Every structure is written in structure tokens, then in C-alpha cells.
Amino acid sequence: MSVKFARFGIFPLVLCLFLPQLALAHGGLSMDKDICRLRVGPYNIHFVGYQPERSAEKEFCEDIPNIGHTIVVLDYVEQELRALPTEVRIIRDTGSEDDLDAITVLHMPPRIYPAGTLNFEYAFDAPGNFVGLVTVADTRKLVARFPFSVGRSGSTGILMAWVLLAVSIGAGLYFYTRRIRPRIGR
């Protein structure tokens, strides 16, 4: 391995290690790999969020990147859901759900959505941790519980940048010391 390759080839190699993770970030065509899928008992609901005032072209389906006006769209995957009442509730994550009314920030009472799509809008006024509760009344109540954060989007990207920087510095020091060591021994 030449020193030139070691100096200039290590960074692209390290960067390539992260590319598979970035490529899978939004899910895929298969429901098995779709991270924007919410399971409510045997049913699947595809969901996506938007913040039109912040970044109109970007969608999200995990944490909400910024505070402010947010639109969330839920699409039923199975036709059976169109005949079942669905309730949506967003609560503050306090660690206890004893008094739901006290920690609820958004509540959509049970309703049938024959078109198979429901959406809601909410303006998050401060960063924090929340829990979404989607309840479908089948023969029994089926509840999907999904925690998410609001306004804390940069933490994952910053962590990846620090890891990439540390790996690059470590690789640079390794190859630098390999190059210096033979000269010292002469």
C-alpha cells in the first residue's frame, strides 16, 4: 500500500462505511423495511410528517426536526381500517400516563376515515419528548405507542460528524506514525 493511497484513500473508504446507513434512512418500497410504518395490532399505517414553513420539500417519519407548525399524514395500508374508528392522541412524555388529559397536547376523538387517510396539524412551541398514541377499535382496542422528540434533529448528525472526524484523525495519526517510524530507526 503506497503512502499516497493511505493519505488520500482512507477518507473515502471511511465515508463509504456510512453510506449504507444513509441509503436506508427513509425506508423502501417494501413494508418490511419501511421505517415510516406504524403497527396497530395486525394493521399497518404509513405515516409521514411535514414542516412546510421550515422545509417544504422534506418529509420525516421519526423525530420532528424543528419546533413550529407540523402536519402529519396517516395512510391506512389495509382496507379493513377504513371501517374501524381511529383515535389519535399526542402527549408529553412525562414517564407516567396516569392522567392522559393533563399531558395531552393534541386529541382527535375516535372517528371512521372511509378514504383511508387522516391528517392533523399542530404547532409545537418548545423542544421536548412526546408520545403518539394511535388507537383502533377492532373487536378490542388496539393501541400503537410511538415516542418521538421535537426540535432535537441535529444530535444524530453531529454525533456522526464527530465519529467521522475521530476516525479520520485516528487513521491520519496511524499512517503518519508509520511513515515517521522507519526514519527514526535509520
Order of alpha helices (4+ residues) and beta strands (2+ residues): alpha-beta-beta-alpha-beta-beta-beta-alpha-beta-beta-beta-beta-alpha
